[in-house]
Amino acid sequence: MTVQAHLESLEKKHVALEEELHSLMASPSRKDTDIADCKRRKLRIKDEIQRLKSSVH
């Protein structure tokens, strides 16, 4: 997999997690631990995206 393809894949996952986070936050039966977990996963992907972008430039 090329770096660009990997970046695109990570960006799609990041968008999906953003949508999941909005859904969790809108749910009346949400759990704070689920929201925190989603935010952590989203942040890990964002960090990976930044790391890959900085290594390419």
N, C-alpha and C positions, 0 to 999 in steps of 0.2 A: 504494500500500500504506500502510495506517495505521501509526502508530508501534506500536500494540498488536500488530498482525499481524506486524510486523517483529520485535518482541521475542519473540513466540511462536515464530517461525521460528528465530531465533537460539538460543533455549532448547532447541529440538528438536535443532539441530545440536550444541549443547554436550553434550547427553545422548548423542547418537550418538558423539561423539568420546570421551566418558568410557568408553563400551562398547568402542570401538576400542582405547583405551589399555589397558584391562584385558585384552583379548584379546592385544595385543602383548606385554604383560608376562608373560602366562601361557605364551606360545609359547617353546619351547626354542630355536628358530632365530631369535629376535628380534635385531634390530640396534639398537644404541643410538641411531643416527641416526634411525631410524624412530620410536622412542619420543620422542626430543627434538622431532622435527618435529610429532608429534601433540600433545605438550604445548604447543608454541608456538601451534599453530592453536587449541587449546582456550583458551589464555590470551587470544589476540586476540579471540575471540568473547566471552569473559567481560568483557573490557574494553569492548567495544562495547555489551554489555548494560548494564553499569554507566553508561556514558556516556549511553545513551538514557534510562535510568531517571532519572538526575539532571536531564536536560534537560526531562523531563515534569513533574517535581515542582517 
